[in-house]
Amino acid sequence: NRWLLERIGKLAASTMLQWLECSDTGVAERSRAYGFFPDVDRDDGSLEGLCAAIAEKSFDAMIEGKAFLLTDTGELRQSGGSIVIPDRLFDVWSAEQVSVFLDDECRPVFSHYVSESDREKLIHWGVIKTLGKENLLHVLLTKHLPKPKNWRCLLNLWAYVAPEMTGYRSR
């Protein structure tokens, strides 16, 4: 049974990697491959939990050292080689600009087509980092960023940060 569970983990990893590497399809379609990415409680002592942990460990071993993070431009990066940004920022600047502004390492932006639940799995595994609104607010207060390309983009930026910038503050 252990052998079969390990094979299931390897098959899921192999299928996900092949789907991600299929450059003939678009980024949106390739982003769906993360549905194969497991996220189980490895400390669950039940029979179901033990079986799931065996399959997940096999999956983990199969993807170790491989490029499996799909960027918004369709490239694949290894663990830690991409960042997640708030979807709202795609309506303000390009993904490349946001990467340069928010990330000191200038890592490419992770595909925004990946579902929220699949992103959460990757974050839980610690293979990807999220840069949120706090990061953006810090950068806006400490650096001079280029203005968005048009008024609509500037309005989108303001709508995103306004609640934190205009809130009542007692002294």
N, C-alpha and C positions, 0 to 999 in steps of 0.2 A: 504494500500500500504506500509506503514511503516513496518508493521509486516512482510510482504513478503520480503522486502529488508533486514530486520534484519535476517530473516531465511536464505537468500542467503549468507550473511556474515558468519553466524554460520556454514552453510553447507560447504562453502569453507574452513574455518578453520578446521573443523572436518575432512574433506577429506585430507587436507594437513598433519595434525597430524597423522592420521592413516597410511598414505603412508610413512611418515618418521619413524614411529615406526615399520614398517614391516621389521624386521631383517632377514627374509628369503631371501630378495632380496639384491643385492649388493649396495654399496654406490653410484655408478654412477646412477643406476636406481632411488634410493631414492632421489637423488639430484634434480630430475626433479619435485618433489612435490612443489618446490618453485614457480612454474608457477601459483599456486593458490594465492600466496601472493599479495595482492592489493597494489597499490601506487597511490593514487589520491590526487588531490588538495582539501583539506577539506574546503578551503576558497572560492571555486568556487561557486558563487551565482546562477548559472544557474540551471534549473531543473535537468539536467543530473548530474551536480556537486553535488547537494544536495542529490540525490538518491545514487550516488557513495559513498558519505561521510557516509551516514547511514549504508550502507553495510560494509564499511571499519571499522567503529567504532564497529560494531557488531563482526567483525573478530578480532579486537584488544582485545575486552573484552573476547573473547573465548580463545585466546592464552595466556592471561595474567597469569604469574606464572607457565606456562608450559615449559618444555624443548622442544625446536623446532629448535635449531641450530645444524645441522648435522656436526660432526667433520670428519676429513679425515679417522679416524679409525672406523667410523660408530656409535659412541656414540652420544647421544643427550644432549645438554646443554641449560640452560636457557639464556635469554637475557643477553648479555655482557660476556658470558662464553666461547667465542671462538674468534679467530682472523683470519683475512684474510691476507695472505702473497702473495707476487708476485709469479705467477706461475713459473717463471724462477728459483726460489730457490729450487723447487722440483727436479731440475736437478743438484743440488749441494750437499745438505744435506737432511737427512730425515726430515719429518714434525716435529717429536718430537724434533730433534736437533734445528731446526729453532725456534720453540716455546721457548725453553730454552734460546737461544741466544738473540732473539729480544724482548721478552716480559718479563718484570719484574715479572708479575703475573704467567708466565708459563702456560697460557691458551692454550688448544689444538687448532690446526690449523683447520679452517673451511674447509669443503670439497672443493677440487679444481675442482670437477666435476660440481659444480653449475655454471650456465651460468653467464656471466658478467652482463647481464640486471637484473637477479634475485639478484645477489650480490648487485647491485646498490640500489635496493629496500630496502634491509635489512640495508644498510649503511644509506640511507635516513631516515629510521625509527629510526636510532640510536641504533639498537639492536646488532650491531657488529662493531668492529673497524678494520681499515685497517692499517697494518704496511708496509710501502713502502720502496722504495730505500733509502730515507733519513735516515730512522731508521737503515737500514743495513750499510750504510756508517758511521754513527756515531758509531755503535758497532764495525765495523772493525777498526776504528781509536782509540777506547778507550779500547777495550778488546782483549785478546788473544784467538782466536777461534781455535778449532782443524782444521787441514787441511782436505779438502775434501778427500773422500776415494780413488780417483784415478785421473789421469791427466785429463781425460775428464771432470770430475766434476770441477776441478780447472779451466780449460779452460772456462767452462760455467759460472763460477763465474766472471772470468776476462772479458768475453764478456759482462756481465751484468753491471759491474761497471766501465769499461774502459772509456766510454764517459765522466763521471764526474771526473775521476781520471787523465785523460791525456789531458783534454781540456786546451787551451791557457788561461793563466791568466795574465792580465796586472797589473802592480803595480803602 
